[in-house]
Amino acid sequence: MLQYKVVELGDVTDETIEEALNGLTAQGWKFDTLQFAMRDSSRRPAMAFVIFTKEVD
């Protein structure tokens, strides 16, 4: 069975993305997708969602 984990990042920087990726992959999770939520008035993302998967029995 495939299990999913979603990490919401309210502060979207290279450091917070790296922290999420490195922290959860070290725990055995596999990176799946990175989605950005944009604001209309800015070119920077307002939030990011990092999605991981893991096979469980």
Contact map, one row per residue, 1 for C-alpha under 8 A:
111000000000000000000000000000000000000000000000000000111
111100000000000000000000000000000000000000000000000011110
111110000000000000000000000000000000000000000000000011110
011111000000000000000000000000000000000000000000001111000
001111100000000000000000000000000000000000000000001110000
000111110000000000000000000000000000000000000000111100000
000011111000000000010000000000000000000000000000111000000
000001111100000000000000000000000000000000000011110000000
000000111111000110000000000000000000000000000011110000000
000000011111000000000000000000000000000000000111000000000
000000001111100100000000000000000000000000000110000000000
000000001111110110000000000000000000000000001111000000000
000000000011111110000000000000000000000000000000000000000
000000000001111111000000000000000000000000000000000000000
000000000000111111100000000000000000000000000000000000000
000000001011111111110000000000000000000000000000000000000
000000001001111111111000000000000000000000000000010000000
000000000000011111111100000000000000000000000000000000000
000000000000001111111110000000000000000000000000000000000
000000100000000111111111000000000000000000000000010000000
000000000000000011111111100000100000000000000000010000000
000000000000000001111111110000000000000000000000000000000
000000000000000000111111111000000000000000000000000000000
000000000000000000011111111111000000000000000000000100000
000000000000000000001111111111100000000000000000000000000
000000000000000000000111111110000000000000000000000000000
000000000000000000000011111110000000000000000000000000000
000000000000000000000001111111000000000000000000000001000
000000000000000000000001111111100000000000000000000111000
000000000000000000000001100111110000000000000000000111000
000000000000000000001000100011111000000000000000011110000
000000000000000000000000000001111100000000000000011110000
000000000000000000000000000000111110000000000000011100000
000000000000000000000000000000011111000000000001111000000
000000000000000000000000000000001111100000000001110000000
000000000000000000000000000000000111110000001111100000000
000000000000000000000000000000000011111000001111000000000
000000000000000000000000000000000001111101111110000000000
000000000000000000000000000000000000111111111100000000000
000000000000000000000000000000000000011111100000000000000
000000000000000000000000000000000000001111100000000000000
000000000000000000000000000000000000011111111000000000000
000000000000000000000000000000000000011111111000000000000
000000000000000000000000000000000000011001111100000000000
000000000001000000000000000000000001111001111111000000000
000000000111000000000000000000000001111000011111000000000
000000011111000000000000000000000001110000001111100000000
000000011101000000000000000000000111100000001111110000000
000001111000000000000000000000000111000000000011111000000
000001111000000010011000000000111110000000000001111100000
000111100000000000000000000000111100000000000000111110000
000111000000000000000001000011111000000000000000011111000
011110000000000000000000000011110000000000000000001111100
011100000000000000000000000111000000000000000000000111110
111000000000000000000000000000000000000000000000000011111
111000000000000000000000000000000000000000000000000001111
100000000000000000000000000000000000000000000000000000111
